[in-house]
Amino acid sequence: MPKISSRGPAFGRKRKAPAKQPTAGIRTSKRLQKEEMRVAALASASSTTNVSELQLCCSYCTRNGLGDISAYVIIESINRDELRHILHNMNNSACNSCELLGGAIRMTDLLPDREGIGSGDLNSFAPFKMTTYKGKLVISDSHKSYDSVLLDTNHGDNPITIPESIDFAAPIAWLEHCKRNHEKGCGQRDVALRHLTPIDVILVDVNRDCLTMSTTASTYFALSYVWGGTEIAKTTMNSQAAFRQPGSLKDGLTLPKTISDAMLLTKKMGVGYLWVDCLCVVQDSPNKHQEIGNMDIVYSQAELTIVAANGMDADSGLPGVRPKTRRETVASKIQGPYFLKRQMPVDKPSIFDQTTYSTRGWTFQELTLSKRVLLVTNNQLVFHCDTTRCSESQSGEESHRNGEVGAGIIDLRNKKSSTRSNISILQSYFAMVTEYCKKRLSYQADIENAFAGLASILQEWCGETPVIHGMLSSLFGHSMMWFFDTHQHLFSAYSLTERGKRRDGFPSWSWTGWIACYSNLNSDSNPELPVQSLIDNVEITIYSERYISSESLSIADKSFMREGAVGTGQQIQVNLEPTQYNSSVGCSSTLAFDGERTEWKNFAVKGTTAHNATFAFARSGKTLECGFLSVAPEAEICHEIYESATDPLSEADCGWSLVRLYHLRMAKEAQFEGLQFTFERIEKNSEGLESGFAERFQERLQATDLLFVLLIRRNGQHWERIGSGVMFQKDWPSTSKRAKVRAYRERIVLV
């Protein structure tokens, strides 16, 4: 039995939650307000109805008062053995509401693979909690909320039971409806020209069970899945001739379940061809790199992409495609005058929450570029196109934003205007980079390859100006204002020991050069925030064997111009050098500019957050904080930064500096939501920081503008970017030789 503590009553006893009062300074989203008003109205209407009609049938629910879903009841301190007992009882079909809730949660769903938590240890999680609130009944733990049961009194739907095996008439109807009615929305996407131009490919003929040569102009499906550690049948130079014989992929060849199920699903939906990477890319071909580079074209031109949303490896299969591979699920029921509906995830962020699929870098591009996807989850099929979404758990279709990811919206829908605005480009770019960098790559050298399809779209949006190491050259200033995300430990697919490491061969000044999660200064505010560049003669040099001879480009950086303003912006010189690697700089590219730097030892660390590698700092000898930095989340680096803030070495030997890049010309009423959250987080989690930091910083914003600064470290004759942040303009040292603490104007080269 659970322990009785000051946190709440023991299991089996209920408590009425106190009425919640609005919290000052916390804004409730309009969407949430609207939902709460709706369910509150339903709860109010239900108060005049006989409550016994809502009572659940089993003794557990009756004893704990969960029958009155319109009330606000919390039952907490549920341990694992008790939860297993509850879920067993909830599968009693005599209790309509319990059957729904029992079906919503399986023990396998409660064992996600998290860092530091053994996936086989049922007791490794914090206690579960059951809550009934305004027409909803929810089970949650300290990490997430699981599917809930919603009470509704105003419905026109029939009860839905999702069958054990897929009724293929449903996904066929969804696809045909989209093709027939969404031509302008889904048939025309704002992508790169390469994504609209057919190429030659190998496809799986699902009717003849063999490989065949074709083009992407054919009608075909593509499969997006996780390989994992499964032994996979692959096409090689020696086997490709044999695999082209009818029946060769069926007779005497054991395919992983996910691939064989995808072939069957494709066939059942009346399509003859399927693209699967392990079979349609010749794995030992000299052209393999080119074929992998064309995968973005394959997914963007596929009629539909089948997504193995919950698969942990290639042998997980597609639930429901074959008999007895998923269980029958009650999605909704009628109980008296009430419609009880299980709220199953239908949006991408919820579906992919804590899945292996969501941690993979390559699958992110596959999913984003697909114009239509069929998400095969453990419990149901969900269909997404650019216009609507459908699922087995609901009737009809509903409008949605297909480009929604956890970090924002990646909008690939065709625009009425021939050109995109800078703000539209930046919003999608920030969402792409922020979400992509949470993912894991098996080979770190693929960091740009797995982003290349998205980069080609960005390049076309930006008037064919190049994307250099993931940075928009025509909006370079905005691209440079990235910083290490303060939530690394929550979002990154990499372990604590992997985060904050450099990627060999990629520059430190780009997000591609680090294994870490990122945010951008503007992503939480306004991408058109006025910015003034404080650096001159910006020059990028790229070393690559692809170039036959040295040549250069001059690109106008429009980060410092208002939308529609006349002018060329700051010019960036891009030099292309015909060599693969420059050993003197230690990477494939350099960024050079004339700017001001000052030694880091002129500042003192006022507080630091252990998990987030975020520092608040002040001028040496001063008590008032003047800025904060977010740095590479690696323990040794953080220790060096802290120690070097009081480095007794001379100026000539000092290995750490701050360099100012941009002046943020803020209006006094401008609000940085992301910064304000960072201020509060630093104050809450920092050691050695006086209370009131967030408030003090916000007050000073009314009197002085901010600088965007980099923390750089000496690397031979050059520097490398280690962190970035903001500080008050008034606290930047003077360049005067008479100044006790001064800045230096010089040529700075970042590697």
Salt bridges, closest charged atoms under 4 A:
GLU35 OE1 - ARG38 NE 3.66
GLU35 OE2 - LYS136 NZ 3.63
GLU76 OE1 - ARG15 NH2 3.37
ASP81 OD1 - ARG84 NH1 3.30
GLU99 OE1 - LYS333 NZ 2.46
ASP109 OD2 - ARG106 NE 3.81
GLU115 OE1 - ARG499 NH1 3.38
ASP147 OD2 - ARG342 NH2 2.99
GLU176 OE2 - LYS179 NZ 3.54
ASP190 OD2 - ARG420 NE 2.60
ASP205 OD2 - ARG208 NH1 3.54
ASP261 OD1 - ARG322 NE 2.45
ASP296 OD2 - ARG194 NE 2.94
ASP296 OD2 - HIS195 NE2 2.67
GLU303 OE2 - LYS179 NZ 2.80
ASP353 OD2 - LYS144 NZ 3.66
ASP386 OD2 - ARG189 NE 2.76
GLU392 OE1 - ARG326 NH1 2.89
GLU397 OE2 - HIS177 NE2 3.19
GLU398 OE2 - ARG389 NE 2.69
ASP411 OD2 - ARG401 NH2 3.93
ASP411 OD1 - ARG413 NE 3.09
ASP411 OD2 - LYS415 NZ 2.80
GLU435 OE1 - LYS438 NZ 3.20
GLU435 OE2 - LYS439 NZ 3.43
GLU448 OE2 - HIS469 ND1 2.53
ASP485 OD1 - HIS487 ND1 3.07
GLU498 OE1 - ARG440 NH2 2.57
ASP536 OD2 - ARG745 NH2 2.62
GLU539 OE1 - ARG747 NH2 3.12
ASP594 OD1 - ARG747 NH1 3.13
GLU596 OE2 - ARG660 NH2 3.03
GLU599 OE2 - ARG597 NH1 3.34
GLU625 OE2 - ARG696 NH2 2.55
GLU634 OE2 - LYS501 NZ 3.47
GLU640 OE1 - ARG713 NH1 3.43
GLU673 OE2 - ARG27 NH2 3.01
ASP705 OD2 - HIS663 NE2 3.09
GLU720 OE1 - ARG502 NH1 2.72
GLU720 OE2 - ARG713 NH2 2.87
ASP731 OD2 - ARG700 NH1 3.12
GLU746 OE2 - ARG597 NE 2.54
